[in-house]
Amino acid sequence: MRESAQLRDWVGTQPETNGDCYPAEKDRYHLYVSLACPWAHRTLIMRKLKGLEPLVGTSHVSPLMLDQGWTYREDEGSSGDPINGAEFHHQLYTKTDPHYTGRVTVPVLWDKQRSAIVNNESADLLRMLNHAFDELTGNDLDFYPDDLRSVIDEINADVYDHINNGVYKTGFATEQAVYEKHMKALFDALDRVEARLSEQRYLCGGVAD
């Protein structure tokens, strides 16, 4: 099950977390991902949709987790880490905070100027990438418009809990009753999504932006 992220600073002028806020600047931030992780995958999609490739670089870990977790060893299928030269992903967390003891996850947005993680919550990163760099790119496509935010938040909560996390709750269940409970919740949520998509092109309306 995906737990709440602990590193929640912000990039942009309108922070949506209680952490510190930093300015959007070209080539200041770097996105660390796993190509095998759906949470990281959605940040890569947003980066592409918003045309942020020239502004925000990326590195990806090996898809396999070793004894020390994700690795940046190129012979294990990683892109390597040209920013910090890290061998293991957990080293980015302890470089940010030597006393860090929380979960080590992707995606991570890294601040090259401060040599620290900005944020490791994919939902936060989507909102940052959606707006923070608009003045630098001229790309004003808005995937979280004011008039749809309440609907997006409602559907996201359902999808996050019962589908995104639902597959983990089901797959890691150790008792049959728990497995069946989460399996039912997962397929009920899939039915709700299918019902919406039978009436409109996208989950939250008829247009993508």
mmCIF file of the C-alpha atoms, coordinates in Angstrom:
data_MODEL
# 
_entry.id   MODEL 
# 
loop_
_atom_site.group_PDB 
_atom_site.id 
_atom_site.type_symbol 
_atom_site.label_atom_id 
_atom_site.label_alt_id 
_atom_site.label_comp_id 
_atom_site.label_asym_id 
_atom_site.label_entity_id 
_atom_site.label_seq_id 
_atom_site.pdbx_PDB_ins_code 
_atom_site.Cartn_x 
_atom_site.Cartn_y 
_atom_site.Cartn_z 
_atom_site.occupancy 
_atom_site.B_iso_or_equiv 
_atom_site.pdbx_formal_charge 
_atom_site.auth_seq_id 
_atom_site.auth_comp_id 
_atom_site.auth_asym_id 
_atom_site.auth_atom_id 
_atom_site.pdbx_PDB_model_num 
ATOM 1   C CA . MET A 1 1   ? 0.000   0.000   0.000   1.00 0.00 ? 1   MET A CA 1 
ATOM 2   C CA . ARG A 1 2   ? 1.270   3.451   -0.954  1.00 0.00 ? 2   ARG A CA 1 
ATOM 3   C CA . GLU A 1 3   ? 1.816   5.572   2.167   1.00 0.00 ? 3   GLU A CA 1 
ATOM 4   C CA . SER A 1 4   ? 1.744   9.368   2.362   1.00 0.00 ? 4   SER A CA 1 
ATOM 5   C CA . ALA A 1 5   ? 4.915   11.145  1.278   1.00 0.00 ? 5   ALA A CA 1 
ATOM 6   C CA . GLN A 1 6   ? 6.998   13.005  3.862   1.00 0.00 ? 6   GLN A CA 1 
ATOM 7   C CA . LEU A 1 7   ? 8.941   15.535  1.763   1.00 0.00 ? 7   LEU A CA 1 
ATOM 8   C CA . ARG A 1 8   ? 6.446   18.174  0.690   1.00 0.00 ? 8   ARG A CA 1 
ATOM 9   C CA . ASP A 1 9   ? 8.132   21.421  -0.367  1.00 0.00 ? 9   ASP A CA 1 
ATOM 10  C CA . TRP A 1 10  ? 6.857   23.250  -3.453  1.00 0.00 ? 10  TRP A CA 1 
ATOM 11  C CA . VAL A 1 11  ? 7.959   24.829  -6.723  1.00 0.00 ? 11  VAL A CA 1 
ATOM 12  C CA . GLY A 1 12  ? 6.009   27.857  -7.913  1.00 0.00 ? 12  GLY A CA 1 
ATOM 13  C CA . THR A 1 13  ? 4.310   30.941  -6.529  1.00 0.00 ? 13  THR A CA 1 
ATOM 14  C CA . GLN A 1 14  ? 1.202   29.366  -4.983  1.00 0.00 ? 14  GLN A CA 1 
ATOM 15  C CA . PRO A 1 15  ? 2.265   26.538  -2.664  1.00 0.00 ? 15  PRO A CA 1 
ATOM 16  C CA . GLU A 1 16  ? -0.364  23.918  -1.874  1.00 0.00 ? 16  GLU A CA 1 
ATOM 17  C CA . THR A 1 17  ? 1.604   22.346  0.983   1.00 0.00 ? 17  THR A CA 1 
ATOM 18  C CA . ASN A 1 18  ? 2.922   23.637  4.298   1.00 0.00 ? 18  ASN A CA 1 
ATOM 19  C CA . GLY A 1 19  ? 6.531   23.229  3.207   1.00 0.00 ? 19  GLY A CA 1 
ATOM 20  C CA . ASP A 1 20  ? 8.954   25.769  1.789   1.00 0.00 ? 20  ASP A CA 1 
ATOM 21  C CA . CYS A 1 21  ? 8.426   27.261  -1.664  1.00 0.00 ? 21  CYS A CA 1 
ATOM 22  C CA . TYR A 1 22  ? 11.065  27.670  -4.371  1.00 0.00 ? 22  TYR A CA 1 
ATOM 23  C CA . PRO A 1 23  ? 11.010  29.512  -7.723  1.00 0.00 ? 23  PRO A CA 1 
ATOM 24  C CA . ALA A 1 24  ? 10.574  27.804  -11.083 1.00 0.00 ? 24  ALA A CA 1 
ATOM 25  C CA . GLU A 1 25  ? 13.862  28.086  -12.975 1.00 0.00 ? 25  GLU A CA 1 
ATOM 26  C CA . LYS A 1 26  ? 15.255  26.417  -16.068 1.00 0.00 ? 26  LYS A CA 1 
ATOM 27  C CA . ASP A 1 27  ? 17.634  23.512  -15.436 1.00 0.00 ? 27  ASP A CA 1 
ATOM 28  C CA . ARG A 1 28  ? 17.332  23.816  -11.659 1.00 0.00 ? 28  ARG A CA 1 
ATOM 29  C CA . TYR A 1 29  ? 15.187  20.728  -11.051 1.00 0.00 ? 29  TYR A CA 1 
ATOM 30  C CA . HIS A 1 30  ? 15.628  17.065  -11.926 1.00 0.00 ? 30  HIS A CA 1 
ATOM 31  C CA . LEU A 1 31  ? 13.022  14.300  -11.852 1.00 0.00 ? 31  LEU A CA 1 
ATOM 32  C CA . TYR A 1 32  ? 14.050  10.873  -10.572 1.00 0.00 ? 32  TYR A CA 1 
ATOM 33  C CA . VAL A 1 33  ? 11.677  8.083   -11.619 1.00 0.00 ? 33  VAL A CA 1 
ATOM 34  C CA . SER A 1 34  ? 11.220  4.380   -12.172 1.00 0.00 ? 34  SER A CA 1 
ATOM 35  C CA . LEU A 1 35  ? 9.825   3.380   -15.555 1.00 0.00 ? 35  LEU A CA 1 
ATOM 36  C CA . ALA A 1 36  ? 8.143   0.454   -13.781 1.00 0.00 ? 36  ALA A CA 1 
ATOM 37  C CA . CYS A 1 37  ? 6.269   2.679   -11.304 1.00 0.00 ? 37  CYS A CA 1 
ATOM 38  C CA . PRO A 1 38  ? 2.800   4.042   -12.192 1.00 0.00 ? 38  PRO A CA 1 
ATOM 39  C CA . TRP A 1 39  ? 3.169   6.872   -9.656  1.00 0.00 ? 39  TRP A CA 1 
ATOM 40  C CA . ALA A 1 40  ? 6.327   8.028   -11.429 1.00 0.00 ? 40  ALA A CA 1 
ATOM 41  C CA . HIS A 1 41  ? 4.877   7.360   -14.869 1.00 0.00 ? 41  HIS A CA 1 
ATOM 42  C CA . ARG A 1 42  ? 2.184   9.988   -14.449 1.00 0.00 ? 42  ARG A CA 1 
ATOM 43  C CA . THR A 1 43  ? 4.772   12.672  -13.697 1.00 0.00 ? 43  THR A CA 1 
ATOM 44  C CA . LEU A 1 44  ? 6.577   11.773  -16.926 1.00 0.00 ? 44  LEU A CA 1 
ATOM 45  C CA . ILE A 1 45  ? 3.287   12.125  -18.804 1.00 0.00 ? 45  ILE A CA 1 
ATOM 46  C CA . MET A 1 46  ? 2.707   15.585  -17.323 1.00 0.00 ? 46  MET A CA 1 
ATOM 47  C CA . ARG A 1 47  ? 6.295   16.614  -18.098 1.00 0.00 ? 47  ARG A CA 1 
ATOM 48  C CA . LYS A 1 48  ? 5.683   15.650  -21.738 1.00 0.00 ? 48  LYS A CA 1 
ATOM 49  C CA . LEU A 1 49  ? 2.260   17.294  -22.003 1.00 0.00 ? 49  LEU A CA 1 
ATOM 50  C CA . LYS A 1 50  ? 3.603   20.561  -20.615 1.00 0.00 ? 50  LYS A CA 1 
ATOM 51  C CA . GLY A 1 51  ? 6.721   20.570  -22.802 1.00 0.00 ? 51  GLY A CA 1 
ATOM 52  C CA . LEU A 1 52  ? 9.096   20.566  -19.846 1.00 0.00 ? 52  LEU A CA 1 
ATOM 53  C CA . GLU A 1 53  ? 11.796  18.310  -21.307 1.00 0.00 ? 53  GLU A CA 1 
ATOM 54  C CA . PRO A 1 54  ? 14.214  21.246  -21.911 1.00 0.00 ? 54  PRO A CA 1 
ATOM 55  C CA . LEU A 1 55  ? 13.679  22.571  -18.362 1.00 0.00 ? 55  LEU A CA 1 
ATOM 56  C CA . VAL A 1 56  ? 13.438  19.502  -16.127 1.00 0.00 ? 56  VAL A CA 1 
ATOM 57  C CA . GLY A 1 57  ? 15.809  16.595  -16.714 1.00 0.00 ? 57  GLY A CA 1 
ATOM 58  C CA . THR A 1 58  ? 15.159  12.987  -15.719 1.00 0.00 ? 58  THR A CA 1 
ATOM 59  C CA . SER A 1 59  ? 16.985  9.916   -14.477 1.00 0.00 ? 59  SER A CA 1 
ATOM 60  C CA . HIS A 1 60  ? 15.473  6.473   -14.015 1.00 0.00 ? 60  HIS A CA 1 
ATOM 61  C CA . VAL A 1 61  ? 16.417  3.694   -11.659 1.00 0.00 ? 61  VAL A CA 1 
ATOM 62  C CA . SER A 1 62  ? 16.784  0.062   -12.586 1.00 0.00 ? 62  SER A CA 1 
ATOM 63  C CA . PRO A 1 63  ? 13.357  -1.639  -12.645 1.00 0.00 ? 63  PRO A CA 1 
ATOM 64  C CA . LEU A 1 64  ? 14.629  -4.281  -10.217 1.00 0.00 ? 64  LEU A CA 1 
ATOM 65  C CA . MET A 1 65  ? 15.024  -3.651  -6.498  1.00 0.00 ? 65  MET A CA 1 
ATOM 66  C CA . LEU A 1 66  ? 18.216  -5.065  -5.000  1.00 0.00 ? 66  LEU A CA 1 
ATOM 67  C CA . ASP A 1 67  ? 19.207  -5.532  -1.347  1.00 0.00 ? 67  ASP A CA 1 
ATOM 68  C CA . GLN A 1 68  ? 19.606  -1.760  -0.935  1.00 0.00 ? 68  GLN A CA 1 
ATOM 69  C CA . GLY A 1 69  ? 16.570  -0.895  -3.034  1.00 0.00 ? 69  GLY A CA 1 
ATOM 70  C CA . TRP A 1 70  ? 16.577  0.836   -6.402  1.00 0.00 ? 70  TRP A CA 1 
ATOM 71  C CA . THR A 1 71  ? 19.944  1.294   -8.053  1.00 0.00 ? 71  THR A CA 1 
ATOM 72  C CA . TYR A 1 72  ? 21.395  3.715   -10.593 1.00 0.00 ? 72  TYR A CA 1 
ATOM 73  C CA . ARG A 1 73  ? 23.834  1.133   -11.931 1.00 0.00 ? 73  ARG A CA 1 
ATOM 74  C CA . GLU A 1 74  ? 23.704  1.387   -15.693 1.00 0.00 ? 74  GLU A CA 1 
ATOM 75  C CA . ASP A 1 75  ? 24.489  -2.317  -16.105 1.00 0.00 ? 75  ASP A CA 1 
ATOM 76  C CA . GLU A 1 76  ? 21.242  -3.037  -14.225 1.00 0.00 ? 76  GLU A CA 1 
ATOM 77  C CA . GLY A 1 77  ? 19.110  -1.061  -16.718 1.00 0.00 ? 77  GLY A CA 1 
ATOM 78  C CA . SER A 1 78  ? 19.291  2.399   -15.144 1.00 0.00 ? 78  SER A CA 1 
ATOM 79  C CA . SER A 1 79  ? 20.049  5.667   -16.919 1.00 0.00 ? 79  SER A CA 1 
ATOM 80  C CA . GLY A 1 80  ? 22.645  6.391   -14.244 1.00 0.00 ? 80  GLY A CA 1 
ATOM 81  C CA . ASP A 1 81  ? 22.621  9.487   -12.054 1.00 0.00 ? 81  ASP A CA 1 
ATOM 82  C CA . PRO A 1 82  ? 24.519  12.336  -13.749 1.00 0.00 ? 82  PRO A CA 1 
ATOM 83  C CA . ILE A 1 83  ? 23.438  14.854  -11.105 1.00 0.00 ? 83  ILE A CA 1 
ATOM 84  C CA . ASN A 1 84  ? 24.595  13.262  -7.850  1.00 0.00 ? 84  ASN A CA 1 
ATOM 85  C CA . GLY A 1 85  ? 26.433  10.160  -8.961  1.00 0.00 ? 85  GLY A CA 1 
ATOM 86  C CA . ALA A 1 86  ? 24.285  8.091   -6.619  1.00 0.00 ? 86  ALA A CA 1 
ATOM 87  C CA . GLU A 1 87  ? 24.573  4.324   -6.787  1.00 0.00 ? 87  GLU A CA 1 
ATOM 88  C CA . PHE A 1 88  ? 21.348  3.748   -4.853  1.00 0.00 ? 88  PHE A CA 1 
ATOM 89  C CA . HIS A 1 89  ? 18.165  5.798   -4.736  1.00 0.00 ? 89  HIS A CA 1 
ATOM 90  C CA . HIS A 1 90  ? 18.144  5.927   -0.932  1.00 0.00 ? 90  HIS A CA 1 
ATOM 91  C CA . GLN A 1 91  ? 21.315  8.028   -1.083  1.00 0.00 ? 91  GLN A CA 1 
ATOM 92  C CA . LEU A 1 92  ? 19.263  10.962  -2.411  1.00 0.00 ? 92  LEU A CA 1 
ATOM 93  C CA . TYR A 1 93  ? 17.124  10.832  0.720   1.00 0.00 ? 93  TYR A CA 1 
ATOM 94  C CA . THR A 1 94  ? 20.036  10.729  3.140   1.00 0.00 ? 94  THR A CA 1 
ATOM 95  C CA . LYS A 1 95  ? 21.803  13.465  1.195   1.00 0.00 ? 95  LYS A CA 1 
ATOM 96  C CA . THR A 1 96  ? 18.706  15.601  1.763   1.00 0.00 ? 96  THR A CA 1 
ATOM 97  C CA . ASP A 1 97  ? 18.459  14.586  5.420   1.00 0.00 ? 97  ASP A CA 1 
ATOM 98  C CA . PRO A 1 98  ? 21.197  12.419  6.990   1.00 0.00 ? 98  PRO A CA 1 
ATOM 99  C CA . HIS A 1 99  ? 18.694  11.348  9.672   1.00 0.00 ? 99  HIS A CA 1 
ATOM 100 C CA . TYR A 1 100 ? 15.928  10.331  7.250   1.00 0.00 ? 100 TYR A CA 1 
ATOM 101 C CA . THR A 1 101 ? 14.269  7.035   8.210   1.00 0.00 ? 101 THR A CA 1 
ATOM 102 C CA . GLY A 1 102 ? 11.084  7.118   6.124   1.00 0.00 ? 102 GLY A CA 1 
ATOM 103 C CA . ARG A 1 103 ? 10.184  5.173   3.008   1.00 0.00 ? 103 ARG A CA 1 
ATOM 104 C CA . VAL A 1 104 ? 12.318  5.611   -0.098  1.00 0.00 ? 104 VAL A CA 1 
ATOM 105 C CA . THR A 1 105 ? 10.038  6.101   -3.094  1.00 0.00 ? 105 THR A CA 1 
ATOM 106 C CA . VAL A 1 106 ? 9.825   7.478   -6.611  1.00 0.00 ? 106 VAL A CA 1 
ATOM 107 C CA . PRO A 1 107 ? 9.117   9.896   -8.148  1.00 0.00 ? 107 PRO A CA 1 
ATOM 108 C CA . VAL A 1 108 ? 11.389  12.512  -6.596  1.00 0.00 ? 108 VAL A CA 1 
ATOM 109 C CA . LEU A 1 109 ? 11.871  16.110  -7.699  1.00 0.00 ? 109 LEU A CA 1 
ATOM 110 C CA . TRP A 1 110 ? 15.433  17.198  -6.940  1.00 0.00 ? 110 TRP A CA 1 
ATOM 111 C CA . ASP A 1 111 ? 16.663  20.771  -6.500  1.00 0.00 ? 111 ASP A CA 1 
ATOM 112 C CA . LYS A 1 112 ? 20.170  20.949  -7.978  1.00 0.00 ? 112 LYS A CA 1 
ATOM 113 C CA . GLN A 1 113 ? 20.797  24.364  -6.446  1.00 0.00 ? 113 GLN A CA 1 
ATOM 114 C CA . ARG A 1 114 ? 20.162  23.197  -2.868  1.00 0.00 ? 114 ARG A CA 1 
ATOM 115 C CA . SER A 1 115 ? 21.225  19.572  -3.457  1.00 0.00 ? 115 SER A CA 1 
ATOM 116 C CA . ALA A 1 116 ? 18.039  18.341  -1.822  1.00 0.00 ? 116 ALA A CA 1 
ATOM 117 C CA . ILE A 1 117 ? 14.709  16.697  -2.558  1.00 0.00 ? 117 ILE A CA 1 
ATOM 118 C CA . VAL A 1 118 ? 11.876  19.168  -3.077  1.00 0.00 ? 118 VAL A CA 1 
ATOM 119 C CA . ASN A 1 119 ? 8.987   16.733  -3.012  1.00 0.00 ? 119 ASN A CA 1 
ATOM 120 C CA . ASN A 1 120 ? 8.334   13.002  -3.327  1.00 0.00 ? 120 ASN A CA 1 
ATOM 121 C CA . GLU A 1 121 ? 4.530   13.027  -3.623  1.00 0.00 ? 121 GLU A CA 1 
ATOM 122 C CA . SER A 1 122 ? 3.450   12.378  -7.206  1.00 0.00 ? 122 SER A CA 1 
ATOM 123 C CA . ALA A 1 123 ? 0.117   14.197  -6.804  1.00 0.00 ? 123 ALA A CA 1 
ATOM 124 C CA . ASP A 1 124 ? 1.972   17.340  -5.684  1.00 0.00 ? 124 ASP A CA 1 
ATOM 125 C CA . LEU A 1 125 ? 4.414   17.006  -8.558  1.00 0.00 ? 125 LEU A CA 1 
ATOM 126 C CA . LEU A 1 126 ? 1.572   16.839  -11.073 1.00 0.00 ? 126 LEU A CA 1 
ATOM 127 C CA . ARG A 1 127 ? 0.192   20.144  -9.824  1.00 0.00 ? 127 ARG A CA 1 
ATOM 128 C CA . MET A 1 128 ? 3.621   21.794  -9.845  1.00 0.00 ? 128 MET A CA 1 
ATOM 129 C CA . LEU A 1 129 ? 4.442   20.629  -13.353 1.00 0.00 ? 129 LEU A CA 1 
ATOM 130 C CA . ASN A 1 130 ? 0.981   21.716  -14.495 1.00 0.00 ? 130 ASN A CA 1 
ATOM 131 C CA . HIS A 1 131 ? 1.447   25.389  -13.540 1.00 0.00 ? 131 HIS A CA 1 
ATOM 132 C CA . ALA A 1 132 ? 4.814   26.359  -12.083 1.00 0.00 ? 132 ALA A CA 1 
ATOM 133 C CA . PHE A 1 133 ? 6.790   26.614  -15.323 1.00 0.00 ? 133 PHE A CA 1 
ATOM 134 C CA . ASP A 1 134 ? 4.136   28.172  -17.587 1.00 0.00 ? 134 ASP A CA 1 
ATOM 135 C CA . GLU A 1 135 ? 5.882   31.541  -17.823 1.00 0.00 ? 135 GLU A CA 1 
ATOM 136 C CA . LEU A 1 136 ? 9.095   29.845  -18.929 1.00 0.00 ? 136 LEU A CA 1 
ATOM 137 C CA . THR A 1 137 ? 7.515   27.585  -21.548 1.00 0.00 ? 137 THR A CA 1 
ATOM 138 C CA . GLY A 1 138 ? 4.523   29.595  -22.738 1.00 0.00 ? 138 GLY A CA 1 
ATOM 139 C CA . ASN A 1 139 ? 2.530   26.357  -22.432 1.00 0.00 ? 139 ASN A CA 1 
ATOM 140 C CA . ASP A 1 140 ? -0.698  27.317  -20.681 1.00 0.00 ? 140 ASP A CA 1 
ATOM 141 C CA . LEU A 1 141 ? -2.513  23.999  -21.055 1.00 0.00 ? 141 LEU A CA 1 
ATOM 142 C CA . ASP A 1 142 ? -4.294  23.485  -17.738 1.00 0.00 ? 142 ASP A CA 1 
ATOM 143 C CA . PHE A 1 143 ? -4.992  19.945  -16.599 1.00 0.00 ? 143 PHE A CA 1 
ATOM 144 C CA . TYR A 1 144 ? -6.417  21.078  -13.240 1.00 0.00 ? 144 TYR A CA 1 
ATOM 145 C CA . PRO A 1 145 ? -8.838  23.891  -14.198 1.00 0.00 ? 145 PRO A CA 1 
ATOM 146 C CA . ASP A 1 146 ? -10.759 25.724  -11.502 1.00 0.00 ? 146 ASP A CA 1 
ATOM 147 C CA . ASP A 1 147 ? -14.178 24.640  -12.772 1.00 0.00 ? 147 ASP A CA 1 
ATOM 148 C CA . LEU A 1 148 ? -13.273 20.943  -12.632 1.00 0.00 ? 148 LEU A CA 1 
ATOM 149 C CA . ARG A 1 149 ? -11.153 20.809  -9.492  1.00 0.00 ? 149 ARG A CA 1 
ATOM 150 C CA . SER A 1 150 ? -13.880 19.504  -7.208  1.00 0.00 ? 150 SER A CA 1 
ATOM 151 C CA . VAL A 1 151 ? -14.744 16.739  -9.691  1.00 0.00 ? 151 VAL A CA 1 
ATOM 152 C CA . ILE A 1 152 ? -11.081 15.895  -10.284 1.00 0.00 ? 152 ILE A CA 1 
ATOM 153 C CA . ASP A 1 153 ? -10.401 15.742  -6.544  1.00 0.00 ? 153 ASP A CA 1 
ATOM 154 C CA . GLU A 1 154 ? -13.419 13.513  -5.932  1.00 0.00 ? 154 GLU A CA 1 
ATOM 155 C CA . ILE A 1 155 ? -12.567 11.068  -8.710  1.00 0.00 ? 155 ILE A CA 1 
ATOM 156 C CA . ASN A 1 156 ? -8.871  11.094  -7.868  1.00 0.00 ? 156 ASN A CA 1 
ATOM 157 C CA . ALA A 1 157 ? -9.659  10.152  -4.275  1.00 0.00 ? 157 ALA A CA 1 
ATOM 158 C CA . ASP A 1 158 ? -11.729 7.181   -5.440  1.00 0.00 ? 158 ASP A CA 1 
ATOM 159 C CA . VAL A 1 159 ? -9.201  6.036   -8.049  1.00 0.00 ? 159 VAL A CA 1 
ATOM 160 C CA . TYR A 1 160 ? -6.255  6.530   -5.685  1.00 0.00 ? 160 TYR A CA 1 
ATOM 161 C CA . ASP A 1 161 ? -7.759  4.569   -2.800  1.00 0.00 ? 161 ASP A CA 1 
ATOM 162 C CA . HIS A 1 162 ? -9.607  1.801   -4.607  1.00 0.00 ? 162 HIS A CA 1 
ATOM 163 C CA . ILE A 1 163 ? -7.670  1.310   -7.865  1.00 0.00 ? 163 ILE A CA 1 
ATOM 164 C CA . ASN A 1 164 ? -4.115  2.666   -7.575  1.00 0.00 ? 164 ASN A CA 1 
ATOM 165 C CA . ASN A 1 165 ? -3.756  1.486   -3.996  1.00 0.00 ? 165 ASN A CA 1 
ATOM 166 C CA . GLY A 1 166 ? -6.410  -1.178  -4.430  1.00 0.00 ? 166 GLY A CA 1 
ATOM 167 C CA . VAL A 1 167 ? -4.147  -3.428  -6.474  1.00 0.00 ? 167 VAL A CA 1 
ATOM 168 C CA . TYR A 1 168 ? -1.549  -3.288  -3.687  1.00 0.00 ? 168 TYR A CA 1 
ATOM 169 C CA . LYS A 1 169 ? -4.109  -3.914  -0.950  1.00 0.00 ? 169 LYS A CA 1 
ATOM 170 C CA . THR A 1 170 ? -5.384  -6.913  -2.890  1.00 0.00 ? 170 THR A CA 1 
ATOM 171 C CA . GLY A 1 171 ? -2.026  -8.268  -3.977  1.00 0.00 ? 171 GLY A CA 1 
ATOM 172 C CA . PHE A 1 172 ? -0.429  -8.034  -0.538  1.00 0.00 ? 172 PHE A CA 1 
ATOM 173 C CA . ALA A 1 173 ? -3.398  -9.379  1.423   1.00 0.00 ? 173 ALA A CA 1 
ATOM 174 C CA . THR A 1 174 ? -2.410  -12.274 3.671   1.00 0.00 ? 174 THR A CA 1 
ATOM 175 C CA . GLU A 1 175 ? -5.919  -13.425 4.584   1.00 0.00 ? 175 GLU A CA 1 
ATOM 176 C CA . GLN A 1 176 ? -8.636  -14.611 2.203   1.00 0.00 ? 176 GLN A CA 1 
ATOM 177 C CA . ALA A 1 177 ? -11.317 -12.373 3.712   1.00 0.00 ? 177 ALA A CA 1 
ATOM 178 C CA . VAL A 1 178 ? -9.107  -9.292  3.375   1.00 0.00 ? 178 VAL A CA 1 
ATOM 179 C CA . TYR A 1 179 ? -8.221  -10.270 -0.185  1.00 0.00 ? 179 TYR A CA 1 
ATOM 180 C CA . GLU A 1 180 ? -11.880 -10.631 -1.149  1.00 0.00 ? 180 GLU A CA 1 
ATOM 181 C CA . LYS A 1 181 ? -12.788 -7.314  0.517   1.00 0.00 ? 181 LYS A CA 1 
ATOM 182 C CA . HIS A 1 182 ? -10.179 -5.353  -1.412  1.00 0.00 ? 182 HIS A CA 1 
ATOM 183 C CA . MET A 1 183 ? -10.819 -7.274  -4.618  1.00 0.00 ? 183 MET A CA 1 
ATOM 184 C CA . LYS A 1 184 ? -14.500 -6.313  -4.475  1.00 0.00 ? 184 LYS A CA 1 
ATOM 185 C CA . ALA A 1 185 ? -13.634 -2.661  -3.759  1.00 0.00 ? 185 ALA A CA 1 
ATOM 186 C CA . LEU A 1 186 ? -11.208 -2.661  -6.690  1.00 0.00 ? 186 LEU A CA 1 
ATOM 187 C CA . PHE A 1 187 ? -13.691 -4.034  -9.211  1.00 0.00 ? 187 PHE A CA 1 
ATOM 188 C CA . ASP A 1 188 ? -16.509 -1.843  -7.905  1.00 0.00 ? 188 ASP A CA 1 
ATOM 189 C CA . ALA A 1 189 ? -14.259 1.163   -8.549  1.00 0.00 ? 189 ALA A CA 1 
ATOM 190 C CA . LEU A 1 190 ? -13.407 -0.107  -12.031 1.00 0.00 ? 190 LEU A CA 1 
ATOM 191 C CA . ASP A 1 191 ? -17.135 -0.405  -12.720 1.00 0.00 ? 191 ASP A CA 1 
ATOM 192 C CA . ARG A 1 192 ? -17.632 3.228   -11.630 1.00 0.00 ? 192 ARG A CA 1 
ATOM 193 C CA . VAL A 1 193 ? -14.842 4.358   -13.935 1.00 0.00 ? 193 VAL A CA 1 
ATOM 194 C CA . GLU A 1 194 ? -16.235 2.323   -16.832 1.00 0.00 ? 194 GLU A CA 1 
ATOM 195 C CA . ALA A 1 195 ? -19.694 3.808   -16.294 1.00 0.00 ? 195 ALA A CA 1 
ATOM 196 C CA . ARG A 1 196 ? -18.321 7.355   -16.504 1.00 0.00 ? 196 ARG A CA 1 
ATOM 197 C CA . LEU A 1 197 ? -16.282 6.579   -19.604 1.00 0.00 ? 197 LEU A CA 1 
ATOM 198 C CA . SER A 1 198 ? -19.323 5.094   -21.315 1.00 0.00 ? 198 SER A CA 1 
ATOM 199 C CA . GLU A 1 199 ? -20.941 8.551   -21.176 1.00 0.00 ? 199 GLU A CA 1 
ATOM 200 C CA . GLN A 1 200 ? -17.969 10.848  -21.840 1.00 0.00 ? 200 GLN A CA 1 
ATOM 201 C CA . ARG A 1 201 ? -14.503 10.698  -23.364 1.00 0.00 ? 201 ARG A CA 1 
ATOM 202 C CA . TYR A 1 202 ? -12.553 11.461  -20.189 1.00 0.00 ? 202 TYR A CA 1 
ATOM 203 C CA . LEU A 1 203 ? -13.219 10.745  -16.526 1.00 0.00 ? 203 LEU A CA 1 
ATOM 204 C CA . CYS A 1 204 ? -13.769 14.411  -15.686 1.00 0.00 ? 204 CYS A CA 1 
ATOM 205 C CA . GLY A 1 205 ? -15.425 15.687  -18.856 1.00 0.00 ? 205 GLY A CA 1 
ATOM 206 C CA . GLY A 1 206 ? -15.310 15.831  -22.614 1.00 0.00 ? 206 GLY A CA 1 
ATOM 207 C CA . VAL A 1 207 ? -12.002 17.641  -23.102 1.00 0.00 ? 207 VAL A CA 1 
ATOM 208 C CA . ALA A 1 208 ? -8.444  17.019  -21.906 1.00 0.00 ? 208 ALA A CA 1 
ATOM 209 C CA . ASP A 1 209 ? -7.615  20.605  -20.960 1.00 0.00 ? 209 ASP A CA 1 
# 
